[in-house]
Amino acid sequence: MALVIARTSTGLVALAALGLAPAAWAQAREPAAGPRIQGASFAIARATSTGSMAFYGARRVGPGLAMVGVTANPGTGARALIAGAGSRVRFGATSGVTAIVAGAQSTEGPTLRLYLLPTVVVGRVTVAATATAYQPVGGDAPREAAINPLSVTVRAMPELSAGLAVVVQAAEGRPTRTGLGPALRIRTPAGALCVEFLPFGLPRPEIRGSFSVAR
């Protein structure tokens, strides 16, 4: 998968490292007995103003997890079914990285996918990222890599955090897309609602929203 990212964009490699840096930073900031591998259960629903929609659900299985997902864009007709497995490595009380390897069948062809989701909380500041890499195994699917998004937010109230979000998406044979804008995170008893407004960098401004539940 490192080859996928390197061939897609050298700038994206640097951002991927930035997305993974929080775990190392947290390990240095938080004295702990050491990394702990444990399963996790979660559900994430996402939608954008351009018509893209996605849902991912994972169930804890011992020290790992099993995940299924679906993505779709009714405007373009693109869709994918995803299934995979992985685990979460915790560094201290508030930091960790979830890694998932998956296979997907999309309208462009089958792909192997790597998902990395690092998160760290230091005081009022939360740094989180979703980094992905897609390797085609047939069909017309291009190699792809993305950080979608990398966010840095500061807790203003127990239920409210605000900050910035960065999105970088690169695909073989296509221009790299980069977006920047404000991000808002609202915690509710049911889960976390995140809204990102990306007026800078993309061909046109985008609004992105997600709702997640984790256990």
RAZI-V166024 format. One record per backbone hydrogen bond with DSSP energy under -0.5 kcal/mol. NH is the residue of the N-H (numbers start at 0). CO is the residue of the C=O. If there is no record, write none. Layout:
NH/CO
NH/CO
This chain:
4/0
5/1
6/2
7/3
8/4
12/8
13/9
14/10
15/11
16/12
17/13
18/14
19/15
20/16
21/17
22/19
23/19
24/20
25/21
26/22
27/23
28/24
29/25
30/28
35/89
37/35
37/87
38/61
41/57
42/212
43/55
44/210
45/53
46/208
47/51
48/206
50/47
52/71
53/45
54/69
55/43
56/67
57/41
58/65
60/63
63/60
64/85
65/58
66/83
67/56
68/81
69/54
70/79
71/52
72/77
73/50
75/72
76/72
77/72
79/70
80/104
81/68
82/102
83/66
84/100
85/64
86/98
87/37
88/96
89/35
89/87
90/94
94/90
95/118
96/88
97/116
98/86
98/96
99/114
100/84
101/112
102/82
103/110
104/80
105/103
105/108
106/78
108/105
110/103
111/134
112/101
113/132
114/99
115/130
116/97
118/95
119/126
121/124
124/121
125/152
126/119
127/150
128/117
129/148
130/115
131/145
132/113
133/143
134/111
135/133
136/109
139/107
140/107
140/137
143/133
144/169
145/131
146/167
147/129
147/148
148/165
149/165
150/127
151/163
152/125
153/161
154/123
155/153
155/159
156/159
159/156
160/184
161/153
162/182
163/151
164/180
165/149
166/178
167/146
168/176
169/144
171/142
173/170
176/168
178/166
179/199
180/164
182/162
183/194
184/160
185/192
186/158
187/190
191/211
192/185
193/191
193/209
194/183
195/207
196/181
197/195
197/205
198/196
199/179
205/197
207/195
208/46
209/193
210/44
211/191
212/42
214/40
